[in-house]
């Protein structure tokens, strides 16, 4: 039954259907992408989005889906929108839940930061501690609403869910008793909930987890407070951990050639590469390399072959060998960064928080190929379809298409 469900609700490779694309790797496979845009560049369309949300737009079957949180007095209307990808016109606008009192959040966060997931006929939206829902893609009608994963967030919520084998895996690292959980995508019921095993000095984080196969079993990879942990996807049992002090972890892990690359701290970010697998505490035997200079606190790194590209929150971009950590280059781009870098037409796109994009050659040698700039705050990673980029600002969603 679980196998059948996963077949019915599998990600379509051609769709930009989740955070960082169909493979969660930041690779834009479409070839006709625009590479120049500005406030003066003609746009396919630009529409105002009510409220505020830093979830990335996802694009499937000619429709754009995104979440937002609209202030209503002291509370919020948590909403999901569906737009026509050709015209930008709203197809439906659905309120998922009302919240009487808006929780406090960080100035860089929103109450709608996790990115939705679109699968065949269904749309999964997540508002962190405020709830998760499954909607019909066609009209936005709510098929289930899950509010069981209640926890006290610190600075709001940020991590997106990850769908695997009919389970929506989410990290719920709040101010106390942090945990990782899986929700049944068919029913909205919590399948398992596993408390973090390491008592950290500061317990919150904002991670988007990743599921991968290790030693023939699917495992949830979830960095968190003062440690990295792997869990059995079916049961939630903690399998192995790596201990390293850190908190407020944001970037999604990356898996390649039997290793996982992840960040473990916000204030003093460091990238760690570790071998996958084992049992219990594998800190001493699994770590392959560690790198501090230029490590990101928020943007998820980008892997292209054996080259790992990343940008620190304060604008230092780097390229290293993913197997050894050997650094090829480190250069200052300037600006502050939250959006994750992307591979487009063989180039790396770095988008800062104030609308400036820098194109860098995907190479072991640093070379800037161009820059673009638009007005507005840009903390969300863009979304894409066959012929366009969808750029979210704090006020609008803009579609840029190559002429």
N, C-alpha and C positions, 0 to 999 in steps of 0.2 A: 504493500500500500504506500509506504514511504517513497519507494522508487517511482511508482506511478505518479505520485503527487509532484515529485521533483521534475519529472518529465513534463508534466502539464504546466508547471510554473518555473520554467527555465529562462534564463536571460538570453535574449536574441543578440548575437554578435554585432549585428548592424545597427542596433539601437543605442543611443546614449541614455541608458536607462537607470543609472545609479551614480553614486559619487565617483568621480574620476573615470567615467566611461564604462563600457560593457565588461571589460576585464579588470576594472579597478586599478588600472595602471597608468592613466593619464595619456595614453596614446590615442591620438585622433587619426583614425584610419582613412577618413574621407580626404580626397585629393584636391578638391576645388575650394579650399578654405581662403577667406579673405585675410590678407596680411597687412593691410593699411586701413586705419580708421581714425576718426577724430570727430570733434563736434561739427566740423564743416563737411565731413564726408557724407554723401547721400546714404541714408539708411533704408533698409527694406521696410522697417517700422520701428516705432518707439512708443511704448505705452507706460503710463504711470501705474505703479503697483501700490495698493493701499497698505498702510502699516509699514512694518519693517520685518525683513527676514534675510538671513544670510545663507539659507539653503541654496545649493546650486540648482539651476533649471535642468530638468530631464526632458528629453524629446523622443517621442515614440509615435509612429503612425501619423505623422503630420500634426501632432499636438504637443504643446509645451505644458509641463506640469511644474508647479512650484508652490511652496508654502509661505505663509506670512502670519504675523500677529498684529491685529488692529486694536489700538487702545480704545477702551470704552469706559470712561470715567476712571476709576482706580483699577479696573479689570482689563480683560483682554478677550477678543474674539479670535480664536485660533482657526485659521482658514486655509483651504487648499483651492488653487485656481487652475483651470484648464484653459489655455489659449490656442487659437488657431495659428499654427506655425506659419501659414502663408500671409495672414493679414494682421495678426496680433489681437484680433477681437476675442473677447471672453466667450467661451463656450458654456462654461459653468463656473460658479463661485460658491463653494460649500463651506459652511461653518461646521467645524469638527467638534468644537467644545467651547463653552464660555468659562472664563475664570474670573471670579469676583475680585480677587486681589492679585495684581501682577507681582510675581516674585522678583526680588532684586537680582540684577544681572551686571556683568562687567560692561563697561562702556563700549568695548569692541564686540560684544555679543548681541544676540537677539533672542527672542522667545521662539523663533522658528529657524534655527540654524542647521539641524540635521537634514540631509538631502533625502528626498523620496526614492522609492524603488518602484519601477514599473515592470510588470510581467504581463503575460497574456491575459488581457481583460481585467487585470487588477492593478491597483495602485496602493502602495503601503506608505503611510506618512507617519512621522515620528516627531514629537515635541518634547523629547526628553522626559523629565519627571512629570510633565503635564499630560502625557498619554500618547498612545499609538493607535492607529486605525487602518483598516483595510476598506478601500472604496472601490466602487465600480468605475472602471476607466471611462465608460461611455457617458455617465451622467453625474458622477460624484456621489451617488447614494452610498451611505455608510453600511458596510456589511458586518463589521464588528468594531467595537471600541474597547481598548484595553487600558485600564487605569490602575492595574494591580502593581505595576513597577513604580510604586511611590517611594521617593527618597528625597532627602533634603539637599538640593543642588547647591553648589558654591559658585557664584558668578553665572548661574544659568547652566543650560545643557548645550552640548555641541556635537557629540559623536553621532554619526549616522549608523543605522542598523546594517547588518550584512545578512543576506539571504542564502541559506544553504540547506539542502535536503528538507525543504518545507519548514525550516525554522528561521525566525528572525532573531539574530544574535545581537544583543546590545550590551554596552558597558554602562554601568550605573554607579560610577564612583562619585558619591556625594560627600558631604562634610563629615558624615559618620557612617559606619558600617557599609563600606563600599562593596559592590557585588557585580557579577556578570550573570546575564540571564539569557534564556532562549524562549521565544514565544511561538506557539504553533501558528503558522501562517494561514491555516485553514479555519481555525476556530477563535484565535485571539487569546487562548488560554496559555498561562505560563507553564512551560514544559519542565524547566529546571531553573534554579536560582542558586548560585554558589557565592558565598561570601569570600572576599579576598582573604588569603591566609596570612598575609604579612601585615602587622600592625604598624602603619606608617605615621610619622609625625604629622604630616598633612595628607589627607586621604583623597582629595578630589582630582579628577582628570576628565578629559573630553575625547577619549579615543574612539575612532572607528575601528572595530576589530577586523580580522581577516580569518578566513577558514581555508586550511590547506590539508593535504594528505601527508601524514608522517607515519612511516612503518605500516602502511596499509590501512590506517584509520584516519578519519577526518578529525582535525583538531582546531580549536578556536585559539587564535593567537591574540592576546590582549595585554599590551603594556599597561602598567598602572602605577599606583603609589609605591615607591621604593622597590618595585620588582616588575619583572615580566613573567606572565604565566600562560601556560598552555592548558586547555581544557578539552576533555572528550566531548565531541559535538552531541552525541546521543544522550549522555548522562550528566554532563556538566562537571564530572570529576576532574579535579586538578591533577595534571600528569607530571609536569615539571616546571621549575621556576629558575629564573636568574635574578639575583639580588643586586641592585644598584640604587643608591639613594636618589630620589627625585620625585617630583609631584607635578600636577597640572599638565599631564602628558596629552598631546593633541594629535600628532601625525599618525596616519595609518601605517601599520607594518608593511614591509615588502619582503617577498620570498623569492629566492633565486638560488639554484644550484645547491640545494640542501642547507641553505642558510636563511636566517631572518635578519633584516636590518630594521632597527627601530630607534626611536628617541626615548629617553628616560627622564628628562627634566625640562622645566620651562625656564627657570631663572638661570641655570647654568647648563644649557642644552649640550648634549653629547649624543652622537650616533654610535650605536653598538651593532656589530655584526656577530651573530652567534650561530653555531650549528643547531639544526633542528633535532629534537628528540631527546630521549633519556628518561630518567625517573628521579623525582625529588629535586633537590638543589643541585643544579648542574653549572653553577656560576664559574667554577674554576676550570672545568674541562670543556665548556662549550663556547666561550667567548673567543672569537677569532681576531677582531680588531676593534679599537675604540678611537673616536675622533671628536675633538672638542671644537677646534677653530672653525667658525662658519656654520656650525650645526644649527638646524632650524628648531624653533620652539613650536611653530604653528604649521607652516606648509609641509605637506608630505613630499619626500624626495621623489625623483623620477629616474627610473632605470631604463637605459637604452643599451642593449647588448651587455657588455661588462663595464659600462660607464655609468656612474651614479651622479646625477645632477641634483643640486639642492640650493636653497637660498635661505639665509638666516632672516629672522624677523626684521633686523635692521639693515637688510639690503646687501649682504655679502654673499655672492654666488660662488659655487665651487663645483668642480668635477673631479671625482676620484675613481680609482679602480675598485669595483665592488667586491672583488675577491680578496684584496690585500689591504685596502684603505689607502693605497699610494695616491698622493694628491697630484693631479695634472695641472690644475690652475685654481686660483682663488682671486676674485676680483670684486671690487665694490661697485654695485649698480646704483646705490643711493635709494632713498625712500624706505618705507616700512612695508612688510609683506605678511599677508595671511593666506591668499589664494595659492594653491599648489601649482607648480610648474607643469607644463604640458608639452608633448612632442607633436608638432604640426609641420607637415611638409618637410621633414628632416631638420627642422629648427626647433629650438627650445624657446617657449614663450614664458617669460616671467612678468606677472601682472602685480603691480604694487597696490597699496590701499587707497591711493588717490588718483586712480585712473590712468597711470602711466604704464605702458607695456614695453618691455625690452626684448627684442629678438636676438638670440645668441646661437651661433653655429653649434650643432651637435658634433663636437669634436674634442680631442684632447688638447687642442690649442684654442685659447679664448679669442673670440671674434664677435663683436656686436654687428648685427646685420641691419638693424633699424630700430626705430622707436615709434610708438603711437601714444596718443593721449586723449582722454575724454574727461568731461567734468563729472564729478561725483565720487563718492566713496565706493571702492570696489574690493570687498573682502571675500566675495564668493568666487569659487572657481567656475569659469564659464562652461556652458554646455554647447553641443554641436549636433547638426544633422548633415544630410548629404551635401548641402551647398551653403551652409551658413554657420555663424557663431552667434550665440545668445549670451549677451553680457549683462549681468545684473549689477545695478548701482543701488544706492540707498533709497532711491525714489522711483527708478524705472527699470524696465527690461528692454534691451535694445537688440534688434536683429541686424547683423551686418552680413551681407552677401557679396560675393565677388561679382563685379559687373559682367 
